[in-house]
Amino acid sequence: MTPHEVYIQHLRKDKKLHKIISAPLADIPVRKNIALKLISSIMSQQLSTRVAEVIYGRFLALYKNKEPKPQQILNTPPETLRAIGLSNAKVSYVHNVARFVIEEKLTDARLHKMSDDELITYLTQIKGVGRWTVEMLLMFYLGREDVFPTDDLGIQQAMTRLYKLDPADKKLHRVQLLELSAKWAPYRTHACRYLWAWKDGE
């Protein structure tokens, strides 16, 4: 069995999820320069994908379209970063990440050795980096297959629609989401990707 067949077969045991699973998902490559990906995730918070791409493009342009080193980012004045469209808060968060990477001598290899929970605890120490940001990093840059971002609005909306849940009682709704997603382990990342695609009409 291919890896695709393994997770599809497992996720299709969920009758409701089965309805939205068609083709195998594209592979997510494990990326390099994870610290920079964390910075790009911070930049894209609360922005549409399109706007986030524009701002990140302007950010790279500051460094002749090459991926900057953390020290280069730290040396970039706040007003320069504000000029590409970042808020004051995001400018300080971007500098916080760059500083953390330098102080901790952080490498991709070191991040790959940590478990999901260890990574969440470790990186959310940085002011401006929340749990959701690290979960996106785990899913899309570190290739972790069993991540369920409970606080992702798109996932909440898709599951509410697919499973006909009532989101009025937030606490109960959260418990229901976690119970449903538990059945998808150890492939919760793939289940979420199907839910996002279905919600976006892909």
C-alpha positions in Angstrom: 0.0 0.0 0.0 1.2 3.5 -0.8 1.3 6.1 2.1 -1.7 7.8 0.3 -3.8 4.6 0.3 -3.0 4.0 4.0 -4.4 7.3 5.2 -7.3 7.4 2.8 -8.4 3.9 3.9 -8.1 4.9 7.5 -10.0 8.2 7.2 -12.8 6.6 5.1 -13.8 4.6 8.2 -15.5 7.9 9.2 -18.7 7.8 7.1 -19.2 11.5 7.0 -15.5 12.2 6.2 -15.8 9.5 3.5 -18.2 11.7 1.5 -15.6 14.4 1.0 -12.5 12.2 0.3 -11.8 11.7 -3.4 -8.3 11.9 -4.8 -5.1 11.5 -2.8 -3.7 14.8 -1.5 -0.6 16.4 -2.9 2.5 15.5 -0.8 3.7 18.2 1.6 7.5 18.5 1.2 9.5 18.9 4.4 10.9 22.5 4.1 14.2 24.0 5.0 14.8 27.2 7.0 11.9 26.6 9.4 12.6 29.8 11.4 11.9 31.9 8.3 8.7 30.0 7.7 7.6 30.9 11.3 8.2 34.5 10.4 6.2 34.2 7.2 3.3 32.6 9.3 3.3 35.5 11.7 3.1 38.0 8.8 0.1 36.1 7.3 -1.9 36.1 10.5 -5.4 37.6 10.0 -4.7 38.3 6.3 -6.1 36.8 3.2 -3.7 34.5 1.3 -3.3 37.0 -1.5 -2.4 40.0 0.8 0.0 37.7 2.8 1.8 36.7 -0.4 2.2 40.4 -1.5 3.6 41.4 1.9 6.0 38.4 2.0 7.1 39.2 -1.5 7.9 42.8 -0.4 9.8 41.3 2.7 12.0 39.2 0.5 12.6 42.1 -1.8 14.3 43.9 1.1 17.0 41.2 0.9 17.4 41.1 -2.9 14.8 38.2 -3.0 17.1 35.9 -1.1 16.0 34.2 2.2 17.5 36.5 4.9 19.5 35.2 7.9 18.0 35.9 11.3 20.7 38.6 12.0 19.8 40.4 8.8 16.2 40.5 9.9 17.2 41.8 13.3 19.3 44.5 11.7 16.4 45.7 9.6 14.9 48.9 11.2 11.3 48.6 12.4 10.2 51.5 10.1 11.5 49.5 7.1 9.4 46.5 8.1 6.4 48.8 8.7 6.8 50.3 5.2 6.1 46.9 3.6 2.7 46.7 5.3 3.4 45.1 8.7 1.7 46.4 11.9 3.8 47.6 14.8 2.9 44.4 16.7 3.9 42.1 13.8 7.2 44.0 13.4 8.1 43.3 17.0 7.0 39.6 16.7 9.2 39.2 13.6 12.2 40.6 15.5 11.3 38.4 18.5 11.5 35.2 16.3 14.8 36.3 14.7 16.3 37.1 18.2 15.1 33.7 19.6 16.7 31.8 16.7 20.0 33.5 17.3 20.0 33.2 21.1 18.9 29.5 21.0 21.2 28.7 18.0 18.1 27.1 16.5 18.5 24.7 13.5 16.1 22.8 11.4 17.7 19.5 12.6 17.0 20.4 16.2 13.3 21.2 15.4 12.9 17.9 13.6 14.0 16.0 16.7 11.3 17.4 18.8 7.8 15.9 19.2 4.7 18.0 18.2 4.0 18.9 21.8 7.6 19.8 22.6 7.7 22.1 19.6 4.4 23.8 20.6 5.7 24.4 24.1 9.1 25.5 22.9 8.1 27.9 20.1 5.1 29.5 21.9 7.6 31.0 24.4 8.2 33.6 21.7 5.9 36.6 22.1 3.7 36.7 19.1 3.8 33.0 18.3 0.6 31.2 19.3 -0.3 27.6 19.2 -2.1 27.8 15.9 1.0 29.3 14.2 3.1 26.4 15.4 0.5 23.9 14.3 0.5 25.3 10.8 4.3 25.0 10.9 4.1 21.4 12.0 1.6 20.5 9.2 3.0 22.4 6.2 6.7 22.7 6.9 7.7 19.9 9.1 5.5 17.3 7.5 3.8 16.1 10.7 0.8 13.9 9.8 -1.2 13.9 13.1 -1.9 17.6 13.9 -5.4 18.9 14.7 -5.6 22.7 15.0 -8.7 22.9 17.3 -8.8 26.7 17.1 -8.7 27.0 13.3 -11.9 28.7 12.2 -12.0 27.0 8.8 -11.8 23.5 10.5 -14.5 24.5 13.0 -16.8 25.7 10.3 -16.2 22.7 8.1 -16.8 20.2 10.9 -19.9 22.0 12.1 -21.4 21.8 8.6 -20.3 18.2 7.8 -21.3 16.7 11.2 -24.3 19.1 11.7 -23.1 20.3 15.1 -24.5 23.2 17.1 -21.6 25.7 17.9 -23.7 27.7 20.3 -22.2 26.1 23.4 -18.5 26.8 22.7 -17.2 24.4 25.4 -19.3 21.5 24.3 -18.5 22.3 20.6 -14.8 22.0 21.3 -15.2 18.7 23.1 -17.2 17.3 20.1 -14.5 18.5 17.6 -11.8 16.7 19.7 -13.8 13.5 20.0 -14.6 13.4 16.3 -11.0 14.1 15.3 -9.6 11.5 17.7 -10.9 8.8 15.3 -8.7 10.2 12.5 -5.4 9.7 14.4 -2.6 9.2 13.4 -3.6 11.1 10.2 -5.4 14.1 11.5 -3.4 16.5 9.3 -4.7 14.8 6.2 -8.3 14.9 7.5 -7.9 18.7 8.1 -6.6 19.2 4.6 -9.7 17.4 3.1 -11.9 19.6 5.3 -10.3 22.8 4.2 -10.5 21.8 0.5 -14.2 20.8 0.9 -15.0 24.1 2.7 -13.3 26.1 0.0 -15.2 24.2 -2.7 -12.1 22.5 -4.2 
